[in-house]
């Protein structure tokens, strides 16, 4: 089962973990393979969103989850050039559906079956933004939103 809730309680926790992973790390457990890495970016970049972790999760060799944190369209372009797999079962939308991410080009490349957008109801950032939301709806077979549906759990086999 996958549940979608906030992973970090503070920015310093996220920043410390992000800085610790400089090359891909793969974990294997209970039939799951989890690849963790960062999108290559200028190390002097101050925006922590640009240093978000990327997760690829496989179960019995099926690509079941892709998550790239709060990356923007610049990092999405880099991922298009470097991703080996596409068409995950679940894509956790980039940056809560921000206007700075989830480009049509990236979503057309990724072609997820289900996209989950994590954002709070009535949040002050107005996530998800209408343009990325339309891109997501166009390129996903199903869209689930925490601001509409609440906690989302997706069973795997």
TATAKA-V108683 format. One record per residue. N is the residue number from 1. OMEGA is omega in radians with two decimals (999 if undefined). BURIAL is + if it has 9 or more other C-alpha atoms within 8 Angstrom, else -. Layout:
BEGIN
n=(N:N)
omega=(OMEGA:OMEGA)
burial=(BURIAL:BURIAL)
END
This chain:
BEGIN
n=(1:2:3:4:5:6:7:8:9:10:11:12:13:14:15:16:17:18:19:20:21:22:23:24:25:26:27:28:29:30:31:32:33:34:35:36:37:38:39:40:41:42:43:44:45:46:47:48:49:50:51:52:53:54:55:56:57:58:59:60:61:62:63:64:65:66:67:68:69:70:71:72:73:74:75:76:77:78:79:80:81:82:83:84:85:86:87:88:89:90:91:92:93:94:95:96:97:98:99:100:101:102:103:104:105:106:107:108:109:110:111:112:113:114:115:116:117:118:119:120:121:122:123:124:125:126:127:128:129:130:131:132:133:134:135:136:137:138:139:140:141:142:143:144:145:146:147:148:149:150:151:152:153:154:155:156:157)
omega=(3.02:3.01:-3.11:3.08:3.12:-3.11:-3.06:3.09:3.10:3.07:-3.13:3.07:-3.14:-3.10:-3.13:3.12:-3.11:-3.14:-3.08:-3.09:3.14:3.09:-3.08:3.08:3.12:3.08:3.11:3.10:3.01:3.14:3.13:2.93:-3.11:3.07:3.12:3.08:3.08:3.01:3.12:-3.10:3.07:-3.08:3.14:3.12:-3.08:-3.11:-3.12:3.12:3.14:-3.12:-3.11:3.09:3.03:3.10:2.96:-3.12:3.12:3.04:-3.04:3.10:3.05:-3.13:-3.01:-3.12:3.01:3.12:-3.13:3.03:-3.05:-3.13:3.11:-3.05:3.10:3.11:3.07:3.11:3.10:3.13:3.11:-3.11:-3.00:-3.11:3.09:-3.07:2.98:-3.07:3.08:3.02:-3.11:3.01:3.03:-3.00:3.12:3.01:3.02:-3.11:-3.14:3.10:-3.13:-3.09:3.13:-3.13:3.12:3.14:-3.14:-3.12:3.06:3.08:-3.02:3.14:3.13:3.06:3.11:3.02:3.07:3.07:3.14:3.07:3.14:3.12:3.10:-3.08:-3.05:3.13:-3.09:3.03:-0.07:3.09:-3.04:-3.10:3.08:3.11:3.09:3.09:-3.13:-3.14:-3.12:-2.98:3.10:3.09:-3.13:3.12:3.09:-3.08:3.12:3.11:3.12:-3.01:-3.04:3.14:-3.09:3.10:-3.12:3.13:3.09:-3.12:999)
burial=(-:-:-:-:-:-:-:-:-:-:-:-:+:+:+:-:-:+:-:-:+:-:-:+:-:-:-:-:-:-:-:+:+:+:+:+:+:+:+:-:-:-:-:-:-:-:-:-:+:+:+:+:+:+:+:+:+:+:+:-:-:-:+:+:+:+:+:+:+:+:+:+:+:-:+:+:+:+:+:+:-:-:-:-:-:+:+:+:+:+:+:+:+:+:+:+:+:+:+:-:+:+:+:+:-:+:+:-:-:+:+:+:+:+:+:+:+:+:+:-:-:-:-:-:-:-:+:+:+:-:-:+:+:-:+:+:+:-:+:+:-:-:+:+:+:+:+:-:-:-:-:+:-:-:-:-:-)
END
